[in-house]
Amino acid sequence: MPTKKLNMCVAVFLWRAHPLYPLILLLNRDEYHSRPTRQLEWWDGGEILGGRDELAGGTWLACSRDGRVAFLTNVREVKCLPDAKSRGDLPSRFLQSKKKPMDFAEEVAKEVDQYNGFNLILTDLRSKTMVYVTNRAKEDNKFVTEVSTGIHVLTNASLDSPWPKVRRLKDWAIISKSYWIHMVKKNYP
């Protein structure tokens, strides 16, 4: 019996774990392959850099010239809201808003029921602030959480979910962390 391949977006990132780079991010977007997208480019008058969804105009990963980064994964669900707002609009709105990550996250928390499942990371590299927002809270209806220093994995489930793939990626990132630091020191003394 053939098995259906389940695509998964995944982000592995080191947050405030490196002396020179507050964020080291590896992200793979692996769903909706047939959905048309624009490649990485500057948009909004050259203030935001990211790929773009050609259908809804949003993004899954983008950064701004002023040191803000936002990325998103969709939560895998059987049922979806047919008239839901585009989740890809959330990173774009954050980068255009100039709001602090926590302020924007609290704004999004008031409208989580208007979107299909999502996980959103909002980052300000200058203030070294990172916030996780989801509309599929697991405990106490907590939709917004500040991200702690360390190695994290974000999938289509939740931040640092206990999936075997997440554990393997975290182990790999821990092993690779010393290599990344060595390469940075070697190339950027």
C-alpha positions in Angstrom: 0.0 0.0 0.0 1.6 3.3 -1.0 2.0 5.9 1.7 1.3 9.6 1.2 4.3 11.9 1.7 3.5 14.5 4.4 5.3 17.7 3.7 6.5 19.7 6.7 7.9 23.2 7.1 10.6 23.3 9.6 12.9 25.9 11.1 15.9 25.2 13.3 17.3 28.2 15.0 19.9 29.3 17.6 18.6 32.3 19.6 21.1 34.4 21.5 23.4 31.4 21.7 26.3 32.9 19.6 28.4 35.8 20.7 28.3 37.6 17.3 25.0 36.5 15.8 21.9 36.7 17.9 19.9 34.6 15.4 21.2 31.7 13.2 18.3 30.3 11.2 17.8 27.4 8.9 14.3 27.2 7.4 12.7 24.8 4.9 9.4 25.6 3.4 8.0 22.3 2.2 4.3 22.5 1.6 2.0 23.7 -1.2 4.6 23.2 -3.9 2.1 24.1 -6.6 1.3 27.5 -5.1 3.1 30.2 -7.0 5.7 32.2 -5.1 8.2 35.0 -5.9 11.8 34.4 -5.1 13.7 36.3 -2.5 13.7 40.0 -3.3 13.4 43.4 -1.7 9.8 44.8 -1.5 7.9 47.6 0.2 10.3 50.2 -1.2 13.3 48.2 -0.4 12.6 47.9 3.3 11.7 44.2 3.5 13.5 41.2 2.1 11.7 37.9 1.6 10.0 35.4 -0.7 6.4 36.2 -1.5 3.2 34.2 -2.0 1.8 35.3 -5.3 -1.8 34.3 -4.4 -2.3 36.2 -1.1 0.8 38.5 -1.1 2.1 37.3 2.2 5.4 35.5 3.2 6.7 32.6 5.3 10.0 34.3 6.0 11.2 37.9 5.7 13.4 40.4 7.4 13.6 44.2 7.4 16.5 46.6 7.1 16.0 47.7 10.7 16.9 44.2 12.1 13.5 42.6 12.4 12.8 39.0 11.3 9.5 37.1 11.1 8.8 33.5 10.0 5.8 31.2 10.0 4.7 27.6 9.8 1.2 26.4 9.2 -0.3 24.0 11.7 -1.3 20.8 10.1 -5.1 20.2 10.5 -7.8 18.1 9.0 -10.4 20.9 8.9 -9.7 24.4 7.8 -11.7 27.6 7.9 -12.8 28.3 4.3 -12.8 32.1 4.7 -9.8 32.4 6.9 -7.4 35.3 6.6 -4.0 34.6 5.0 -1.5 33.5 7.6 1.3 34.8 5.4 0.0 38.3 6.0 1.2 38.1 9.6 5.0 38.3 9.0 4.4 41.1 6.5 2.2 43.1 8.9 4.8 42.8 11.7 7.6 44.0 9.5 5.6 46.9 8.2 4.2 47.8 11.6 7.4 48.9 13.4 5.8 47.5 16.6 7.8 45.7 19.2 7.5 41.9 18.9 5.4 41.5 22.1 3.1 44.4 21.2 2.4 43.0 17.8 2.0 39.4 19.2 -0.6 40.7 21.7 -2.5 42.3 18.9 -2.4 39.1 16.9 -3.6 37.1 19.9 -6.9 39.1 19.8 -7.6 37.9 16.3 -6.3 34.3 16.3 -9.8 32.8 15.5 -9.7 34.5 12.1 -6.8 32.3 10.8 -6.2 28.6 10.2 -3.6 27.1 12.5 -0.2 28.9 12.6 3.0 29.3 14.4 4.7 32.6 14.2 8.1 33.9 15.3 8.6 37.6 15.7 12.1 38.9 16.3 13.9 42.2 16.8 17.6 41.7 16.6 18.5 45.2 17.9 16.6 44.7 21.2 17.3 40.9 21.1 13.7 40.1 21.6 11.9 37.0 20.2 8.3 36.1 20.6 6.4 32.9 19.6 2.7 33.3 18.7 0.3 30.4 17.9 -3.4 30.1 17.6 -3.3 26.4 18.7 -2.2 26.9 22.3 -1.7 23.7 24.1 -1.9 24.9 27.7 -3.9 27.6 29.5 -4.9 29.3 26.2 -1.4 30.9 26.1 -1.1 32.2 22.6 2.1 34.3 23.2 5.4 33.3 24.7 8.8 34.9 24.8 11.4 32.6 23.3 14.3 31.6 25.6 17.9 31.6 24.8 19.0 28.3 23.1 18.4 26.0 20.2 14.8 25.7 19.0 12.9 23.8 16.3 9.6 25.0 14.9 7.5 22.6 12.8 3.9 22.3 11.7 3.0 21.3 15.3 4.4 23.8 17.8 7.6 25.3 19.0 9.9 22.5 20.3 7.2 19.9 20.0 8.3 16.4 21.2 8.2 14.9 17.7 11.1 12.5 16.9 12.2 14.7 14.0 12.4 17.7 16.3 14.5 15.8 18.8 16.9 14.7 16.0 17.2 18.3 14.7 17.9 19.7 18.1 20.6 17.0 18.7 22.1 17.9 15.3 22.0 21.6 16.1 23.7 21.1 19.4 26.5 19.1 17.7 26.7 21.7 14.9 26.7 24.7 17.2 30.4 24.3 18.0 31.1 24.0 14.3 29.2 27.1 13.4 31.0 29.1 16.1 34.4 27.7 14.9 33.6 28.8 11.3 32.5 32.3 12.3 35.6 32.8 14.4 37.8 31.4 11.5 36.2 33.7 8.9 35.4 36.7 11.0 38.1 37.2 13.6 
